[in-house]
Amino acid sequence: MPVEQSSRLELRDLQLAQANRTVLEHVNGRFRDGAITALVGANGAGKSTLIQGIMGMLRPVAGKVICSVPKERRAWLPQQLALDLTFPMSVEELVMTGSWPSHGALTGYCAHHYRRGREVMARLGISHLAHRPLGELSGGQRQRALIGRTLMQEAELLLLDEPFANVDVETVEVLMTVLQQMAADGATIIVVLHDMEQLARLADEVVVLNHGHAQWTTAREILHSRPTAADSARLALGIPGVGA
């Protein structure tokens, strides 16, 4: 008998709505600990809605989100468009805010925090940008700084919305390595993707959103299976289905 994989995040008959319109319904499934799950679907399929539901920002119409990860260890990395680049904050200051959920925003940092922050920036190759304002960074540099904040938080549940959009190839490689290391350390990672190569390289599992429902599958099945519900994932990623 196979050993059941552990999961700190489970969806049970979840129904979510936006503006009184049902977006997702009867969503059931578990996100494996120590795994990277890609979330795919066409525009409007409900990817952002599901993220909001998991993060507790959107109350379910029915069903439930069961999450045993402490709130201070849950992190959401939105699209870069959501970042206010006019706010006067340096890279180091942004990274250090990752300690706020557990340490508090009004408490000063100690030597341990600064040492940890330097280690995080070095890991991401942004040490030389420590005192650079966010508004002066490239897209790839900003994304590394945002991931740095997550590493500083020591997140056990991480949700990322198109983290590789509008960033350079080197940053994509750095971020993929960091996410894989986080998963290897036991984190549960959910990432919205639109690129088939990235999906194939990164995702242990795939959740396809289509017509208000969710199906768990794998990148391998999306790439190689005969026509199935995974075709919706191919279409969302711009990959034609078998025989198309």
C-alpha positions as CSV (number, residue, x, y, z in Angstrom):
1,M,0.0,0.0,0.0
2,P,1.5,3.4,-1.0
3,V,2.5,5.8,1.7
4,E,0.2,8.9,1.7
5,Q,2.1,12.1,1.1
6,S,1.9,14.7,3.9
7,S,0.0,17.9,3.2
8,R,-0.4,21.1,5.3
9,L,-2.8,22.6,2.7
10,E,-6.0,21.0,1.5
11,L,-9.1,22.2,-0.3
12,R,-12.4,20.5,0.4
13,D,-15.4,21.1,-1.9
14,L,-14.2,24.7,-2.2
15,Q,-16.4,27.3,-3.9
16,L,-15.2,30.8,-4.5
17,A,-17.0,33.8,-6.0
18,Q,-16.1,37.3,-7.2
19,A,-18.8,40.1,-7.4
20,N,-21.5,37.5,-6.7
21,R,-20.3,35.3,-9.7
22,T,-19.1,31.8,-9.0
23,V,-15.6,31.5,-10.3
24,L,-14.6,28.1,-8.9
25,E,-16.7,25.3,-7.4
26,H,-16.3,21.7,-6.0
27,V,-12.5,22.1,-5.8
28,N,-10.9,19.2,-3.9
29,G,-7.2,18.4,-3.5
30,R,-4.1,18.5,-1.5
31,F,-0.9,20.4,-2.1
32,R,2.1,18.2,-1.2
33,D,4.6,19.4,1.4
34,G,8.1,19.8,-0.2
35,A,6.6,20.1,-3.7
36,I,6.2,22.8,-6.3
37,T,2.7,22.9,-7.8
38,A,2.0,24.9,-10.9
39,L,-1.3,26.6,-11.3
40,V,-2.4,27.0,-14.9
41,G,-5.4,28.1,-16.8
42,A,-6.7,30.6,-19.3
43,N,-7.2,34.3,-18.4
44,G,-10.2,34.5,-16.1
45,A,-10.0,30.8,-15.2
46,G,-9.7,31.7,-11.5
47,K,-6.0,31.5,-10.7
48,S,-5.9,34.8,-8.7
49,T,-9.2,33.9,-7.1
50,L,-7.8,30.6,-5.9
51,I,-4.7,32.3,-4.5
52,Q,-6.9,34.8,-2.6
53,G,-8.9,32.0,-1.2
54,I,-5.9,30.1,0.0
55,M,-4.4,33.2,1.5
56,G,-7.6,33.9,3.4
57,M,-8.2,37.2,1.5
58,L,-11.4,35.8,0.0
59,R,-14.0,34.0,2.1
60,P,-15.4,30.8,0.6
61,V,-19.0,30.6,-0.5
62,A,-18.9,26.9,0.4
63,G,-16.4,24.3,1.4
64,K,-13.1,25.2,3.1
65,V,-9.4,25.8,2.9
66,I,-7.6,23.7,5.5
67,C,-4.1,25.0,6.2
68,S,-1.9,24.1,9.2
69,V,0.9,26.5,8.2
70,P,1.1,29.4,10.8
71,K,0.0,32.7,9.2
72,E,3.5,34.2,9.9
73,R,5.0,31.5,7.7
74,R,2.6,32.1,4.7
75,A,3.8,34.4,1.9
76,W,2.3,35.6,-1.3
77,L,4.4,37.1,-4.1
78,P,2.1,39.0,-6.4
79,Q,2.9,40.2,-9.9
80,Q,5.4,43.0,-10.0
81,L,2.7,45.4,-11.1
82,A,1.4,45.4,-7.6
83,L,4.7,46.8,-6.2
84,D,4.7,50.5,-5.5
85,L,8.0,51.6,-7.0
86,T,7.6,55.2,-5.7
87,F,7.8,54.1,-2.0
88,P,11.2,55.2,-0.7
89,M,12.7,51.8,0.3
90,S,16.0,50.2,-0.5
91,V,16.6,46.5,-1.4
92,E,17.9,45.8,2.1
93,E,14.9,47.4,3.7
94,L,12.5,45.4,1.6
95,V,14.3,42.1,2.4
96,M,14.4,42.9,6.1
97,T,10.6,43.4,6.1
98,G,10.4,39.7,5.7
99,S,11.0,39.4,9.4
100,W,7.9,41.5,10.3
101,P,5.3,38.7,10.4
102,S,7.2,36.9,13.2
103,H,9.2,39.7,14.7
104,G,6.9,42.7,14.4
105,A,7.1,45.8,12.2
106,L,7.8,48.3,15.1
107,T,10.6,46.3,16.8
108,G,14.1,47.1,15.8
109,Y,16.3,44.6,14.1
110,C,19.1,42.8,15.9
111,A,22.4,41.5,14.7
112,H,20.9,38.2,13.8
113,H,18.4,39.9,11.5
114,Y,21.1,41.9,9.7
115,R,23.3,38.8,9.4
116,R,20.4,36.8,8.0
117,G,19.5,39.6,5.6
118,R,23.1,39.7,4.2
119,E,23.1,36.0,3.7
120,V,19.8,36.2,1.8
121,M,21.0,38.9,-0.5
122,A,24.2,37.1,-1.1
123,R,22.3,33.9,-2.0
124,L,20.3,35.9,-4.6
125,G,23.3,37.8,-6.0
126,I,22.0,41.2,-5.0
127,S,24.4,42.2,-2.2
128,H,25.7,45.0,-4.3
129,L,22.2,46.5,-4.6
130,A,21.6,46.6,-0.8
131,H,21.2,50.4,-0.7
132,R,19.7,50.9,-4.1
133,P,16.1,52.3,-4.2
134,L,13.5,49.9,-5.6
135,G,12.5,52.4,-8.3
136,E,16.0,52.2,-9.8
137,L,16.0,48.4,-10.2
138,S,15.4,46.3,-13.3
139,G,12.5,43.8,-13.3
140,G,14.8,40.9,-12.5
141,Q,16.5,42.8,-9.7
142,R,13.1,43.6,-8.1
143,Q,12.0,40.1,-8.4
144,R,15.1,38.8,-6.6
145,A,14.6,41.4,-3.8
146,L,10.9,40.2,-3.4
147,I,12.0,36.6,-3.2
148,G,14.6,37.8,-0.7
149,R,11.8,39.1,1.5
150,T,10.2,35.7,1.3
151,L,13.4,33.9,2.3
152,M,13.8,36.3,5.2
153,Q,10.3,35.3,6.3
154,E,11.3,31.7,6.2
155,A,8.0,31.0,4.5
156,E,6.6,27.4,4.7
157,L,3.8,28.2,2.3
158,L,4.6,30.3,-0.7
159,L,2.3,31.4,-3.5
160,L,3.8,33.2,-6.6
161,D,1.9,34.9,-9.4
162,E,3.9,34.7,-12.6
163,P,7.3,35.2,-10.9
164,F,9.3,34.8,-14.1
165,A,7.3,37.4,-16.2
166,N,9.5,40.3,-17.5
167,V,12.7,39.2,-15.9
168,D,16.1,38.2,-17.4
169,V,17.2,34.7,-18.1
170,E,19.8,34.8,-15.3
171,T,17.1,35.8,-12.8
172,V,14.9,33.0,-13.9
173,E,17.7,30.5,-13.3
174,V,18.5,32.0,-9.8
175,L,14.8,32.0,-8.8
176,M,14.2,28.4,-10.0
177,T,17.1,27.2,-8.0
178,V,15.9,29.0,-4.9
179,L,12.4,27.7,-5.2
180,Q,13.6,24.1,-5.7
181,Q,15.8,24.5,-2.6
182,M,12.9,25.8,-0.6
183,A,10.8,22.8,-1.7
184,A,13.6,20.4,-0.8
185,D,13.6,22.0,2.7
186,G,9.9,21.2,3.0
187,A,8.1,24.3,1.8
188,T,4.8,24.0,0.0
189,I,5.0,26.2,-3.2
190,I,2.3,27.1,-5.6
191,V,3.3,29.1,-8.7
192,V,1.2,30.5,-11.5
193,L,3.0,29.7,-14.8
194,H,2.4,30.4,-18.5
195,D,5.5,28.9,-20.0
196,M,5.7,25.2,-20.9
197,E,9.5,24.9,-20.5
198,Q,9.3,26.5,-17.0
199,L,6.4,24.2,-16.2
200,A,8.4,21.1,-17.3
201,R,11.5,22.1,-15.4
202,L,9.9,23.3,-12.2
203,A,6.5,21.7,-11.4
204,D,6.1,18.4,-9.5
205,E,2.4,18.7,-9.9
206,V,0.0,20.8,-12.0
207,V,-3.4,22.1,-11.1
208,V,-5.4,23.0,-14.2
209,L,-8.3,25.5,-13.8
210,N,-11.0,25.2,-16.5
211,H,-14.6,26.2,-16.6
212,G,-14.8,26.7,-12.9
213,H,-13.2,23.3,-11.9
214,A,-9.7,22.1,-11.0
215,Q,-7.9,19.0,-12.0
216,W,-4.6,17.7,-10.6
217,T,-2.2,16.4,-13.1
218,T,1.6,16.5,-14.0
219,A,3.7,18.3,-16.5
220,R,4.6,15.0,-18.1
221,E,0.9,14.1,-18.7
222,I,0.3,17.6,-20.2
223,L,3.2,17.1,-22.5
224,H,2.7,13.5,-23.5
225,S,-0.8,12.2,-22.8
226,R,-3.5,11.5,-25.3
227,P,-6.3,14.2,-25.5
228,T,-7.7,14.6,-22.0
229,A,-8.7,17.4,-19.6
230,A,-5.0,18.3,-19.7
231,D,-5.7,19.8,-23.1
232,S,-7.0,22.9,-21.3
233,A,-3.6,23.3,-19.7
234,R,-1.9,23.0,-23.1
235,L,-4.2,25.7,-24.5
236,A,-3.6,28.0,-21.5
237,L,0.2,27.6,-22.1
238,G,-0.1,28.0,-25.8
239,I,0.6,24.4,-26.6
240,P,-1.6,22.7,-29.1
241,G,-3.3,19.4,-28.1
242,V,-2.6,16.1,-29.8
243,G,-4.0,16.1,-33.3
244,A,-4.6,19.9,-33.2
